[in-house]
Amino acid sequence: MDNTSFEPMDVDVSASSTALMDVSYDESQVSSVEVKEKKPTPAYSVKVYHLVKKTDKNSYNKSHFVVSLIVIISLSIFTYQFLNINCSGELDSHYLKEKLYKRVYGQYTAVTDIVNAIDNESRTKILFFYGGTGVGKTYTISLLLESKWNYTNVYHYTMPSFVSTFTTELMIGLTMCNTAVFVVDDLIPADLIHIKSHITEIVQKNNEMNKKIIVIMVFNCDNSDGDYIRKCDAAFYKEIENSFNNVNAFKQYVKFEELSEQHLKKCIEDELGERLDAVRFKNILQNFNVSVDGCKGVNKKIKMLSSL
């Protein structure tokens, strides 16, 4: 080492410095200098990153709230229905027999079949109503359920809503009551393929619970010789019978016959609330086609004629 002396060196006096110092060296203070070999700095360095997934607490809270709300609403609906269960008793065949014979015109055989089916001791019954337009099928349903529409164990569907909305999961009336009445209206032969599985499901559930149920399906066909939908003949009956042959239930096939002009006259008199003489009835009859419409539309047509 040479004898060159070190010049004084000022130390950083900035705010980050811990003390103010003035350091100088002379030969007497320096005995040796240790030189450490520096390791070469690599040309590149590898940085390791840790990906930390942050939970969006707001999103979680919203999802939790929505789920909780759905659960609360579902429980509320179930509780409301449970607390408001109103079970109707079985159909009274004695009372219905008198009412049906008196108010359903031209369908003595059909009414007899219905009453006998209601009296049958089987716990699961399926009634097939079929016939032309305006012959009394839906009207008969309205008489059967005249005082029962608001009961929990009475169900009434029309096509096509039946196929799209039906489920046995929420049939509280069927589950909680001892009996039930289930009606599907406005059916045509082509609907057989769509409703078979649903009706079978109802029957199976009822048999498992050992309850009493009457299922009524109402089919529209053509009583005349025309090609309105499908003629109500033996082939039509056989098609329905074959479709439900393997369903475990008592079955009654109820055919509604074509109405006559005298039956139509009674429908009109009921609407007017008075008897018609031959001349007046003949004038009114010009506005109806009993072979096509039966008694259907009597209410609207009589109101229209009365306003003229």
Backbone hydrogen bonds in HBPLUS format (Angstrom, degrees):
<---DONOR---> <-ACCEPTOR-->    atom                        ^
c    i                          cat <-CA-CA->   ^        H-A-AA   ^      H-
h    n   atom  resd res      DA  || num        DHA   H-A  angle D-A-AA Bond
n    s   type  num  typ     dist DA aas  dist angle  dist       angle   num
A0009-MET N   A0023-VAL O   3.05 MM  14  5.77 162.9  2.08 163.2 167.8     1
A0017-SER N   A0014-SER O   3.02 MM   3  5.54 165.2  2.04 118.0 122.8     2
A0029-GLN N   A0026-ASP O   3.13 MM   3  5.62 146.9  2.24 111.4 120.5     3
A0030-VAL N   A0027-GLU O   3.32 MM   3  5.42 144.8  2.45 100.1 109.6     4
A0060-TYR N   A0056-ASP O   2.98 MM   4  6.27 164.2  2.00 158.4 163.1     5
A0061-ASN N   A0057-LYS O   2.88 MM   4  6.01 161.9  1.92 147.5 152.6     6
A0062-LYS N   A0058-ASN O   2.96 MM   4  6.16 152.3  2.03 144.5 152.1     7
A0063-SER N   A0059-SER O   2.99 MM   4  6.22 164.7  2.02 152.6 156.2     8
A0064-HIS N   A0060-TYR O   2.91 MM   4  6.07 163.8  1.93 153.0 157.9     9
A0065-PHE N   A0061-ASN O   2.90 MM   4  6.03 149.2  2.00 140.2 148.9    10
A0066-VAL N   A0062-LYS O   2.92 MM   4  6.21 159.7  1.97 152.4 157.1    11
A0067-VAL N   A0063-SER O   3.01 MM   4  6.24 170.7  2.02 155.7 157.5    12
A0068-SER N   A0064-HIS O   3.00 MM   4  6.08 160.7  2.04 143.7 149.6    13
A0069-LEU N   A0065-PHE O   2.83 MM   4  6.02 152.6  1.90 147.2 155.3    14
A0070-ILE N   A0066-VAL O   2.95 MM   4  6.23 158.8  1.99 153.2 158.1    15
A0071-VAL N   A0067-VAL O   3.00 MM   4  6.26 162.4  2.04 151.4 156.1    16
A0072-ILE N   A0068-SER O   2.92 MM   4  6.11 159.2  1.96 148.2 154.1    17
A0073-ILE N   A0069-LEU O   2.90 MM   4  6.11 163.3  1.92 152.2 156.5    18
A0074-SER N   A0070-ILE O   2.92 MM   4  6.07 164.6  1.95 150.8 155.3    19
A0075-LEU N   A0071-VAL O   2.92 MM   4  6.09 161.7  1.96 148.9 154.1    20
A0076-SER N   A0072-ILE O   2.86 MM   4  6.01 149.1  1.95 143.9 153.2    21
A0077-ILE N   A0073-ILE O   2.89 MM   4  6.15 159.2  1.93 153.0 157.7    22
A0078-PHE N   A0074-SER O   2.98 MM   4  6.19 166.7  2.00 149.9 153.7    23
A0079-THR N   A0075-LEU O   2.83 MM   4  5.93 160.3  1.87 145.1 151.3    24
A0080-TYR N   A0076-SER O   2.82 MM   4  5.98 158.3  1.87 147.1 153.4    25
A0081-GLN N   A0077-ILE O   2.91 MM   4  6.15 166.5  1.93 153.4 156.7    26
A0082-PHE N   A0078-PHE O   2.79 MM   4  5.94 155.4  1.85 148.2 156.2    27
A0083-LEU N   A0079-THR O   2.86 MM   4  6.02 159.2  1.90 149.3 154.4    28
A0084-ASN N   A0080-TYR O   2.98 MM   4  6.08 128.7  2.25 138.3 152.0    29
A0152-THR N   A0086-ASN O   2.90 MM  66  5.26 147.5  2.01 133.7 142.6    30
A0096-LEU N   A0092-ASP O   2.93 MM   4  6.10 165.8  1.95 156.0 160.8    31
A0097-LYS N   A0093-SER O   2.81 MM   4  5.71 152.6  1.88 142.0 149.0    32
A0099-LYS N   A0095-TYR O   3.31 MM   4  6.55 163.6  2.34 146.2 150.8    33
A0100-LEU N   A0096-LEU O   2.78 MM   4  5.82 170.7  1.78 161.5 163.7    34
A0101-TYR N   A0097-LYS O   3.13 MM   4  6.13 168.3  2.14 148.2 151.7    35
A0102-LYS N   A0098-GLU O   3.28 MM   4  6.25 145.6  2.40 136.4 145.1    36
A0103-ARG N   A0099-LYS O   3.04 MM   4  6.11 146.8  2.15 147.4 155.5    37
A0104-VAL N   A0100-LEU O   2.94 MM   4  5.41 155.8  2.00 147.8 149.4    38
A0111-VAL N   A0107-GLN O   2.91 MM   4  6.08 165.9  1.93 156.4 160.1    39
A0112-THR N   A0108-TYR O   2.97 MM   4  6.17 157.5  2.02 148.2 154.7    40
A0113-ASP N   A0109-THR O   2.97 MM   4  6.24 157.4  2.02 149.7 155.2    41
A0114-ILE N   A0110-ALA O   3.01 MM   4  6.28 153.9  2.08 148.4 155.7    42
A0115-VAL N   A0111-VAL O   2.98 MM   4  6.22 167.7  2.00 156.3 158.7    43
A0116-ASN N   A0112-THR O   3.00 MM   4  6.16 162.4  2.04 149.0 154.1    44
A0117-ALA N   A0113-ASP O   2.99 MM   4  6.13 149.4  2.09 141.2 149.5    45
A0118-ILE N   A0114-ILE O   2.99 MM   4  6.29 155.9  2.05 150.9 157.1    46
A0119-ASP N   A0115-VAL O   3.04 MM   4  6.29 148.2  2.15 144.7 153.4    47
A0120-ASN N   A0116-ASN O   3.10 MM   4  6.26 119.7  2.48 134.4 148.9    48
A0120-ASN N   A0117-ALA O   3.14 MM   3  5.10 143.5  2.28  96.0 106.7    49
A0213-ILE N   A0123-ARG O   2.85 MM  90  6.33 155.7  1.91 164.7 172.5    50
A0250-PHE N   A0124-THR O   2.93 MM 126  6.20 163.4  1.96 160.3 154.7    51
A0125-LYS N   A0213-ILE O   3.01 MM  88  6.34 159.5  2.06 155.2 161.8    52
A0215-VAL N   A0125-LYS O   2.80 MM  90  6.10 171.2  1.81 156.1 158.6    53
A0126-ILE N   A0250-PHE O   2.70 MM 124  6.09 154.3  1.77 163.6 172.8    54
A0252-GLN N   A0126-ILE O   2.89 MM 126  6.34 153.3  1.96 159.4 164.8    55
A0127-LEU N   A0215-VAL O   2.71 MM  88  6.14 162.7  1.74 163.1 169.4    56
A0217-MET N   A0127-LEU O   2.91 MM  90  6.32 162.6  1.94 169.0 174.4    57
A0128-PHE N   A0252-GLN O   2.83 MM 124  6.20 165.2  1.85 163.0 166.9    58
A0254-VAL N   A0128-PHE O   2.71 MM 126  5.72 167.3  1.72 155.0 159.0    59
A0129-PHE N   A0217-MET O   2.80 MM  88  6.05 160.5  1.84 162.9 168.4    60
A0219-PHE N   A0129-PHE O   2.73 MM  90  6.00 174.4  1.73 160.1 161.1    61
A0130-TYR N   A0254-VAL O   3.01 MM 124  6.38 152.5  2.09 163.3 162.9    62
A0256-PHE N   A0130-TYR O   2.87 MM 126  6.08 164.2  1.90 154.9 158.5    63
A0131-GLY N   A0219-PHE O   3.34 MM  88  6.77 144.1  2.47 147.7 155.8    64
A0221-CYS N   A0131-GLY O   2.90 MM  90  5.18 165.7  1.92 126.0 128.1    65
A0295-CYS N   A0134-GLY O   2.87 MM 161  4.81 174.5  1.87 131.2 129.3    66
A0140-THR N   A0136-GLY O   2.88 MM   4  5.78 147.1  1.99 135.3 142.9    67
A0141-ILE N   A0137-LYS O   3.16 MM   4  6.58 150.6  2.25 143.2 150.9    68
A0142-SER N   A0138-THR O   3.00 MM   4  6.36 154.4  2.07 148.3 154.7    69
A0143-LEU N   A0139-TYR O   3.07 MM   4  6.42 142.3  2.22 142.8 152.9    70
A0143-LEU N   A0140-THR O   3.13 MM   3  5.09 123.3  2.47  93.0 107.4    71
A0144-LEU N   A0140-THR O   2.90 MM   4  6.19 154.8  1.96 151.0 158.3    72
A0145-LEU N   A0141-ILE O   3.00 MM   4  6.20 154.2  2.07 152.3 158.4    73
A0146-GLU N   A0143-LEU O   3.45 MM   3  4.85 170.5  2.46  97.8  98.7    74
A0148-LYS N   A0145-LEU O   2.98 MM   3  4.93 169.3  2.00 113.3 115.8    75
A0151-TYR N   A0148-LYS O   3.17 MM   3  5.57 168.1  2.19 119.6 121.4    76
A0154-VAL N   A0151-TYR O   3.36 MM   3  5.62 156.7  2.42 115.7 114.0    77
A0181-VAL N   A0153-ASN O   2.98 MM  28  6.49 154.6  2.05 156.5 164.4    78
A0155-TYR N   A0181-VAL O   2.81 MM  26  6.14 168.0  1.82 162.9 167.0    79
A0183-VAL N   A0155-TYR O   2.84 MM  28  6.04 154.8  1.91 140.5 149.0    80
A0157-TYR N   A0183-VAL O   2.77 MM  26  6.03 159.3  1.81 149.7 156.8    81
A0185-ASP N   A0157-TYR O   2.80 MM  28  6.16 165.3  1.82 147.4 150.3    82
A0162-PHE N   A0158-THR O   3.12 MM   4  5.85 140.8  2.28 138.7 147.3    83
A0159-MET N   A0185-ASP O   3.25 MM  26  6.60 142.0  2.41 149.4 155.5    84
A0165-THR N   A0161-SER O   2.94 MM   4  5.86 143.4  2.07 152.0 159.0    85
A0166-PHE N   A0162-PHE O   3.02 MM   4  5.36 146.5  2.13 142.3 147.0    86
A0171-MET N   A0168-THR O   3.39 MM   3  5.23 169.7  2.41 106.2 106.3    87
A0172-ILE N   A0170-LEU O   2.85 MM   2  5.55 130.0  2.10 109.2  93.7    88
A0175-THR N   A0171-MET O   3.07 MM   4  6.35 148.9  2.17 145.6 155.1    89
A0176-MET N   A0172-ILE O   2.72 MM   4  5.78 169.6  1.73 161.3 162.9    90
A0177-CYS N   A0173-GLY O   2.99 MM   4  5.47 149.9  2.08 136.2 143.2    91
A0212-LYS N   A0178-ASN O   2.99 MM  34  6.28 163.7  2.02 152.6 158.0    92
A0180-ALA N   A0212-LYS O   2.87 MM  32  6.42 123.6  2.20 144.7 160.1    93
A0214-ILE N   A0180-ALA O   3.01 MM  34  6.50 149.9  2.11 148.5 157.2    94
A0182-PHE N   A0214-ILE O   2.86 MM  32  6.16 168.5  1.87 160.1 161.4    95
A0216-ILE N   A0182-PHE O   2.76 MM  34  6.20 159.8  1.80 159.6 166.4    96
A0184-VAL N   A0216-ILE O   2.91 MM  32  6.36 158.0  1.96 163.0 168.7    97
A0218-VAL N   A0184-VAL O   2.94 MM  34  6.29 161.0  1.98 165.3 167.0    98
A0187-LEU N   A0218-VAL O   2.94 MM  31  5.86 158.5  1.98 169.3 166.2    99
A0220-ASN N   A0187-LEU O   2.77 MM  33  6.09 159.9  1.81 162.2 162.0   100
A0191-ASP N   A0188-ILE O   2.84 MM   3  5.55 159.1  1.88 127.2 133.9   101
A0192-LEU N   A0189-PRO O   3.13 MM   3  5.72 167.9  2.15 119.3 123.1   102
A0194-HIS N   A0191-ASP O   2.93 MM   3  5.21 134.1  2.15 106.5 119.8   103
A0195-ILE N   A0191-ASP O   3.08 MM   4  6.27 151.4  2.16 162.8 171.1   104
A0196-LYS N   A0192-LEU O   3.23 MM   4  5.97 143.6  2.37 147.8 153.3   105
A0199-ILE N   A0195-ILE O   2.98 MM   4  6.18 169.4  1.99 168.8 171.3   106
A0200-THR N   A0196-LYS O   2.95 MM   4  6.11 160.3  1.99 152.4 158.5   107
A0201-GLU N   A0197-SER O   3.00 MM   4  6.16 148.9  2.10 140.2 148.2   108
A0202-ILE N   A0198-HIS O   3.04 MM   4  6.38 154.4  2.10 148.8 155.1   109
A0203-VAL N   A0199-ILE O   3.00 MM   4  6.27 166.8  2.02 154.0 157.0   110
A0204-GLN N   A0200-THR O   2.93 MM   4  6.12 164.2  1.95 151.3 155.5   111
A0205-LYS N   A0201-GLU O   3.01 MM   4  6.13 164.2  2.03 148.5 152.8   112
A0206-ASN N   A0202-ILE O   2.94 MM   4  6.14 160.5  1.98 152.2 157.9   113
A0207-ASN N   A0203-VAL O   2.90 MM   4  6.10 160.0  1.94 152.6 158.0   114
A0208-GLU N   A0204-GLN O   2.96 MM   4  6.14 153.3  2.04 147.5 154.5   115
A0209-MET N   A0205-LYS O   3.13 MM   4  6.35 148.8  2.24 143.9 151.4   116
A0210-ASN N   A0206-ASN O   2.87 MM   4  5.91 114.8  2.30 137.2 154.6   117
A0211-LYS N   A0206-ASN O   3.24 MM   5  5.55 160.1  2.28 147.1 151.1   118
A0222-ASP N   A0230-ARG O   2.57 MM   8  5.42 165.8  1.59 143.8 145.9   119
A0232-CYS N   A0222-ASP O   2.97 MM  10  5.58 154.5  2.04 137.2 135.8   120
A0233-ASP N   A0231-LYS O   2.88 MM   2  5.56 133.2  2.10 106.6  92.1   121
A0237-TYR N   A0233-ASP O   3.18 MM   4  6.55 164.3  2.21 154.4 158.0   122
A0238-LYS N   A0234-ALA O   2.90 MM   4  6.09 156.6  1.95 146.5 153.3   123
A0239-GLU N   A0235-ALA O   2.98 MM   4  6.16 148.1  2.08 142.5 150.3   124
A0240-ILE N   A0236-PHE O   3.22 MM   4  6.57 160.6  2.26 152.6 156.2   125
A0241-GLU N   A0237-TYR O   2.97 MM   4  6.20 164.2  1.99 150.9 156.0   126
A0242-ASN N   A0238-LYS O   2.88 MM   4  6.01 163.5  1.90 150.4 154.1   127
A0243-SER N   A0239-GLU O   3.10 MM   4  6.21 152.2  2.18 142.5 149.9   128
A0244-PHE N   A0240-ILE O   3.29 MM   4  6.55 147.8  2.40 150.3 156.7   129
A0245-ASN N   A0242-ASN O   3.46 MM   3  5.02 170.4  2.47  99.4 100.7   130
A0247-VAL N   A0244-PHE O   3.25 MM   3  5.34 167.3  2.26 108.9 112.1   131
A0249-ALA N   A0247-VAL O   2.93 MM   2  5.90 118.4  2.32 116.0  99.5   132
A0263-HIS N   A0260-SER O   3.17 MM   3  5.23 125.3  2.48  95.7 109.1   133
A0264-LEU N   A0260-SER O   3.09 MM   4  6.44 155.2  2.15 146.8 153.7   134
A0265-LYS N   A0261-GLU O   2.84 MM   4  6.09 148.5  1.94 143.0 152.1   135
A0266-LYS N   A0262-GLN O   3.21 MM   4  6.48 150.7  2.30 138.2 144.0   136
A0267-CYS N   A0263-HIS O   3.14 MM   4  6.51 151.7  2.22 144.5 152.2   137
A0268-ILE N   A0264-LEU O   2.95 MM   4  6.28 157.4  2.01 154.1 159.9   138
A0269-GLU N   A0265-LYS O   2.87 MM   4  6.12 159.7  1.91 151.1 157.0   139
A0270-ASP N   A0266-LYS O   2.94 MM   4  6.11 152.6  2.01 145.0 151.9   140
A0271-GLU N   A0267-CYS O   3.13 MM   4  6.40 148.4  2.23 139.6 147.9   141
A0272-LEU N   A0268-ILE O   2.89 MM   4  6.18 156.9  1.94 153.0 159.5   142
A0273-GLY N   A0269-GLU O   2.71 MM   4  5.62 142.2  1.85 143.0 153.6   143
A0281-PHE N   A0277-ASP O   3.00 MM   4  6.13 165.4  2.02 157.9 162.7   144
A0282-LYS N   A0278-ALA O   2.99 MM   4  6.09 152.2  2.06 142.5 149.9   145
A0283-ASN N   A0279-VAL O   3.14 MM   4  6.47 151.5  2.23 147.2 154.1   146
A0284-ILE N   A0280-ARG O   3.03 MM   4  6.33 158.7  2.07 151.4 157.1   147
A0285-LEU N   A0281-PHE O   2.79 MM   4  5.88 154.6  1.85 150.6 158.3   148
A0287-ASN N   A0284-ILE O   3.00 MM   3  5.89 169.4  2.01 127.2 130.6   149
A0288-PHE N   A0285-LEU O   3.04 MM   3  5.33 168.1  2.06 118.2 119.7   150
A0292-VAL N   A0289-ASN O   3.04 MM   3  5.60 146.7  2.15 115.1 124.2   151
A0293-ASP N   A0289-ASN O   2.87 MM   4  5.91 176.3  1.88 170.4 170.2   152
A0294-GLY N   A0290-VAL O   2.93 MM   4  4.24 138.6  2.11 108.2 117.6   153
A0296-LYS N   A0293-ASP O   2.88 MM   3  5.39 153.4  1.95 144.3 143.9   154
A0298-VAL N   A0295-CYS O   3.35 MM   3  5.74 156.3  2.41 132.6 129.6   155
A0301-LYS N   A0297-GLY O   3.02 MM   4  6.13 170.3  2.03 159.5 162.7   156
A0302-ILE N   A0298-VAL O   2.92 MM   4  5.92 161.8  1.96 153.6 158.2   157
A0303-LYS N   A0299-ASN O   3.17 MM   4  6.32 156.2  2.23 142.9 149.4   158
A0304-MET N   A0300-LYS O   2.96 MM   4  6.19 153.4  2.03 146.5 154.2   159
A0305-LEU N   A0301-LYS O   2.89 MM   4  6.10 160.5  1.93 149.4 154.3   160
A0306-SER N   A0302-ILE O   2.92 MM   4  6.02 147.9  2.02 142.3 151.3   161
A0307-SER N   A0303-LYS O   3.15 MM   4  6.32 133.7  2.38 137.3 147.8   162
A0307-SER N   A0304-MET O   3.22 MM   3  5.26 134.4  2.44  95.2 107.1   163
A0308-LEU N   A0305-LEU O   3.34 MM   3  5.39 154.9  2.41  99.8 107.0   164
